[in-house]
């Protein structure tokens, strides 16, 4: 009889695989999930045959599927609002701000129907930095406040497996090289680089303070801020439903928010590598490192292609081959020393829903569904320009 009872007992918190992280993290994660007043915490625990009395409905069997769906709807509502803040800041508030400063006499201008900014180099860099910071930091703060995650759960900070860091960087180099075959640079990076290149043909872009400031900001600061948003509170709230699900959702969200069909594929892949590397290593530093490697690779190609001599194609191809070879060697070392020895991995959760069905109703949650539509429409508009 006791065996039959045990088979009917469901406790989603205890069934989660905590083996991929350390005890301190697991303890705080469990505590956050046990909070009955937190609608974002998936904390169902009951007997499958248990019925609960609900006023006006009588005795009903509240299921684990209903609890899972309720938590996902709350989480995706918050992610949707955060993503809308990102889109609004970048596409509306930022452009209004630029238009206002233009009316006040500053040498900066924009068009509401494309992503371009025109004017003086100092004004352009200042606008890009302010808009970029606001579009990431404000949604990140909103998600932090709404999810109410402990700091050590929201930001995974302990490097458990350094070999996973090597593997993630190696995979990033492979993805970067594969992406650079059809297109050697993102449209946004190319636009800002070519602007500074054209400011003065007799001066290298590296001699321009504004370009150096923007480069350091984009490669380092934005990599940190972006990963804190995608692989901070958002990822931590989603990983209740398994790391694979959290990695897929954060990667799709990162890709959509580029609002650029040309950048979406590589952004999704890089975010996927960053997420996998983070949970395998145990530290968000791995995700940040992957983002930095991607942006530095992108920048290196831009610098190489600025050389208009006949040597440029050969130099660029050698660089790409070295990056690819380094990525393959590093990945082989990672595979032999980490994956085959099963030193770590992703935490999984066996849901009553299939992964794709769960993903389907989650993505249809408003306002996340509205963000998908807005980003795809804007991306389509950019293709025509």
C-alpha positions in Angstrom: 0.0 0.0 0.0 2.8 2.4 0.9 4.5 1.8 -2.4 1.3 2.7 -4.3 1.0 5.9 -2.2 4.6 6.9 -3.0 4.1 6.4 -6.7 1.2 8.8 -6.6 3.1 11.5 -4.7 4.4 14.4 -6.9 6.9 17.0 -5.6 8.4 19.0 -8.5 10.9 20.7 -6.3 12.5 17.5 -5.0 12.3 15.9 -8.5 14.5 18.6 -10.0 18.1 17.6 -10.7 20.3 19.6 -8.4 23.5 17.7 -9.1 24.9 20.3 -11.6 25.3 23.1 -8.9 26.8 23.4 -5.5 24.9 23.0 -2.2 24.7 26.7 -1.3 23.1 27.5 -4.7 20.7 24.5 -4.4 19.6 25.4 -0.9 18.7 29.0 -1.9 17.0 27.8 -5.1 14.8 25.4 -3.2 13.9 28.1 -0.6 12.8 30.5 -3.4 10.7 27.8 -5.0 9.0 26.8 -1.8 7.5 30.3 -1.3 3.8 29.7 -1.8 3.2 33.4 -2.3 5.4 33.5 -5.3 3.4 33.0 -8.5 6.6 32.4 -10.5 7.7 29.5 -8.3 6.8 26.1 -9.6 6.3 24.3 -6.3 3.5 21.8 -6.8 3.5 19.0 -4.2 0.5 16.6 -3.8 -0.9 13.2 -4.3 -2.0 12.6 -7.9 -5.4 11.3 -6.6 -5.9 14.2 -4.1 -8.9 16.4 -4.6 -9.0 20.0 -3.3 -12.2 21.9 -2.4 -12.6 25.2 -4.3 -15.5 27.6 -3.5 -18.1 27.5 -6.3 -16.5 24.5 -7.9 -16.6 21.7 -5.3 -13.9 19.1 -5.1 -11.5 19.2 -8.0 -8.2 17.4 -8.8 -5.6 20.2 -9.1 -2.9 18.7 -11.4 0.8 19.3 -11.8 0.1 20.3 -15.4 -2.1 23.2 -14.2 0.5 24.3 -11.7 3.2 24.2 -14.3 1.2 26.2 -16.8 0.2 28.8 -14.2 3.9 29.4 -13.3 5.0 29.6 -16.9 2.3 32.1 -17.7 3.4 34.4 -14.9 7.1 34.0 -15.9 6.5 34.7 -19.5 4.3 37.7 -18.7 7.2 39.2 -16.8 9.7 38.3 -19.5 7.3 39.8 -22.1 7.1 43.1 -20.2 10.9 43.2 -19.8 11.3 42.5 -23.6 8.8 45.2 -24.4 10.8 47.7 -22.3 13.8 46.7 -24.3 12.0 47.2 -27.7 10.4 50.5 -26.6 13.6 51.9 -25.3 15.5 51.1 -28.5 12.9 51.9 -31.1 10.8 54.6 -29.5 12.2 56.3 -26.5 15.8 56.3 -27.9 14.7 57.9 -31.2 12.5 60.4 -29.4 15.4 61.4 -27.3 17.7 61.8 -30.3 15.0 63.9 -32.1 14.7 66.1 -29.1 18.4 66.7 -28.9 18.4 67.4 -32.6 15.8 70.1 -32.1 17.9 71.6 -29.4 20.8 72.1 -31.8 22.9 69.0 -31.2 24.5 67.4 -34.2 22.6 64.1 -34.1 19.7 62.8 -36.2 17.8 59.6 -36.8 14.9 58.1 -38.7 12.1 56.2 -37.0 11.9 53.7 -39.9 15.5 52.4 -39.6 18.2 51.9 -37.0 20.7 54.5 -38.4 21.9 57.5 -36.4 23.6 60.4 -38.2 25.7 63.3 -36.9 28.9 64.0 -35.1 31.0 61.1 -33.8 30.8 62.2 -30.2 27.0 62.6 -30.3 26.5 59.2 -32.0 28.7 57.3 -29.5 27.0 59.0 -26.5 23.5 58.2 -27.9 24.5 54.5 -28.6 25.9 54.1 -25.1 22.9 55.6 -23.3 20.3 53.7 -25.3 22.2 50.4 -25.1 22.6 50.7 -21.3 19.0 51.7 -20.7 17.5 49.0 -23.0 19.3 46.3 -21.0 19.5 47.7 -17.4 15.9 48.8 -17.1 14.4 45.4 -18.1 17.0 43.6 -16.0 16.0 45.6 -12.9 12.3 45.0 -13.6 12.9 41.2 -13.9 15.0 41.3 -10.7 12.2 43.0 -8.8 9.4 40.8 -10.1 11.1 37.4 -9.8 12.5 38.2 -6.3 15.3 35.8 -6.8 18.2 35.6 -4.2 21.4 37.2 -5.6 23.3 33.9 -5.6 20.6 32.2 -7.6 20.0 35.0 -10.0 23.7 35.3 -10.8 25.5 32.0 -10.9 29.0 32.9 -9.5 30.9 29.8 -8.6 33.2 28.2 -11.3 32.7 24.5 -10.6 34.3 23.2 -13.8 36.9 25.4 -15.6 37.1 23.0 -18.5 33.5 23.9 -19.4 34.7 27.5 -19.8 37.3 26.2 -22.4 34.5 24.2 -24.1 32.2 27.2 -24.3 34.8 29.5 -25.7 35.8 26.8 -28.2 32.2 26.3 -29.4 31.9 30.1 -29.7 34.9 30.2 -32.0 33.4 27.4 -34.2 30.1 29.3 -34.4 31.8 32.6 -35.2 33.8 31.0 -38.0 30.7 29.3 -39.4 28.8 32.5 -39.3 31.6 34.5 -41.0 31.6 32.3 -44.1 28.4 33.9 -45.6 28.7 37.2 -43.8 31.8 38.5 -42.1 30.2 41.0 -39.9 26.9 42.1 -38.4 25.1 45.0 -40.1 25.2 47.1 -36.9 28.9 46.6 -36.3 29.8 47.3 -39.9 27.7 50.5 -39.9 29.5 52.0 -36.9 32.9 50.9 -38.1 32.5 52.3 -41.6 31.2 55.6 -40.1 34.4 56.1 -38.2 36.5 54.9 -41.1 35.0 57.6 -43.3 35.4 60.5 -40.8 38.9 61.1 -41.9 40.6 58.9 -44.5 44.0 59.9 -43.2 43.4 58.8 -39.6 43.0 55.3 -38.4 39.8 54.5 -36.6 42.0 53.5 -33.6 43.2 57.1 -33.4 39.7 58.3 -32.8 38.8 58.5 -29.1 35.1 58.0 -29.7 35.6 54.8 -31.6 37.9 53.4 -28.9 35.3 54.3 -26.2 32.5 52.7 -28.2 34.5 49.5 -28.9 35.5 49.0 -25.2 31.9 49.7 -24.1 30.4 47.3 -26.7 32.8 44.4 -26.2 33.2 44.5 -22.4 30.3 46.5 -20.8 27.5 45.4 -23.1 28.6 41.8 -22.9 28.4 41.9 -19.1 25.1 43.8 -19.0 23.4 41.6 -21.7 24.4 38.3 -20.0 23.2 39.6 -16.6 19.8 40.2 -18.3 19.5 37.0 -20.4 21.4 34.6 -18.1 20.5 36.3 -14.8 17.0 36.5 -13.4 15.3 35.3 -16.7 17.4 32.1 -16.9 17.1 31.4 -13.2 13.3 31.6 -13.2 13.0 29.4 -16.3 15.4 26.7 -15.1 12.7 25.3 -12.8 11.5 23.6 -15.9 14.9 22.2 -16.9 18.0 23.8 -18.2 17.4 22.8 -21.9 14.1 24.7 -21.8 15.7 27.7 -20.2 18.5 27.7 -22.7 16.1 27.5 -25.6 13.9 30.4 -24.4 16.7 32.7 -23.5 18.4 32.1 -26.8 15.2 32.7 -28.8 14.6 35.9 -26.8 18.1 37.2 -27.4 17.8 36.5 -31.1 14.4 38.2 -31.4 15.6 41.3 -29.6 18.2 41.9 -32.3 15.3 42.8 -34.6 17.5 41.8 -37.5 17.1 38.6 -39.5 20.8 38.7 -40.5 21.9 38.7 -36.8 19.3 36.4 -35.3 20.8 33.0 -36.3 24.3 33.7 -34.9 22.9 35.5 -31.8 20.7 32.5 -31.0 23.6 30.1 -31.4 26.0 32.2 -29.3 23.4 32.6 -26.6 22.8 28.8 -26.7 26.5 28.2 -26.2 26.7 30.8 -23.5 23.7 29.2 -21.6 25.1 25.7 -21.9 28.5 26.9 -20.9 27.1 28.7 -17.8 25.2 25.8 -16.4 28.1 23.4 -17.2 30.7 25.5 -15.5 28.5 27.0 -12.8 29.4 30.6 -13.5 27.9 33.4 -15.5 31.5 34.5 -16.2 31.4 31.7 -18.8 28.5 33.3 -20.6 30.1 36.7 -20.5 33.3 35.3 -21.9 31.4 33.7 -24.8 29.8 37.1 -25.6 33.2 38.9 -25.4 34.8 36.3 -27.7 32.0 36.7 -30.2 32.3 40.5 -30.3 36.1 40.4 -30.5 36.0 38.0 -33.4 33.5 40.2 -35.1 35.6 43.3 -34.5 38.8 41.5 -35.7 37.1 40.7 -39.0 36.1 44.3 -39.4 39.6 45.5 -38.8 41.1 43.0 -41.2 38.6 43.9 -43.9 39.4 47.6 -43.6 42.7 46.7 -45.3 42.1 47.4 -48.9 45.3 45.8 -50.2 45.5 42.5 -52.0 46.7 40.7 -48.9 43.4 41.2 -47.1 41.6 38.0 -48.3 44.6 35.9 -47.4 45.0 37.5 -44.0 41.3 37.2 -43.2 41.2 33.5 -44.2 44.3 32.7 -42.1 42.6 34.4 -39.1 39.4 32.4 -39.7 41.3 29.1 -40.0 43.3 29.7 -36.8 40.1 30.5 -35.0 38.4 27.4 -36.3 41.3 25.2 -35.5 41.6 26.6 -32.0 37.9 26.0 -31.5 38.0 22.4 -32.7 41.1 21.6 -30.6 39.5 23.2 -27.5 36.2 21.4 -28.1 37.9 18.0 -28.4 39.7 18.6 -25.1 36.4 19.6 -23.5 34.6 16.6 -24.9 37.3 14.1 -23.7 37.9 15.7 -20.3 34.3 16.9 -19.5 31.5 15.4 -21.5 32.8 11.8 -21.7 33.8 11.8 -18.1 30.3 13.2 -17.2 31.8 15.8 -14.9 28.7 18.0 -15.3 25.8 18.8 -17.5 22.4 20.4 -17.6 19.6 19.9 -15.1 16.6 18.3 -16.5 12.9 18.1 -15.4 10.5 15.5 -16.7 7.3 17.5 -17.4 3.9 16.1 -18.1 4.0 18.3 -21.2 6.3 17.7 -24.2 9.0 20.3 -24.4 7.6 21.8 -27.7 4.0 21.9 -26.4 5.3 23.7 -23.3 7.3 26.1 -25.4 4.3 26.7 -27.7 1.8 27.8 -25.1 4.6 29.8 -23.3 5.5 31.8 -26.4 1.8 32.5 -27.0 1.5 34.2 -23.6 0.8 38.0 -23.8 2.8 40.2 -24.0 5.6 37.9 -25.0 3.6 37.0 -28.2 3.4 40.7 -29.0 7.2 41.1 -28.7 7.7 38.2 -31.1 5.4 40.0 -33.6 7.0 43.4 -33.2 10.5 42.1 -33.5 9.7 40.1 -36.6 7.9 43.0 -38.3 10.8 45.4 -37.6 13.3 42.8 -38.8 11.3 42.5 -42.0 11.3 46.3 -42.5 15.1 46.4 -42.0 15.5 43.8 -44.8 13.9 46.2 -47.3 16.3 49.1 -46.4 
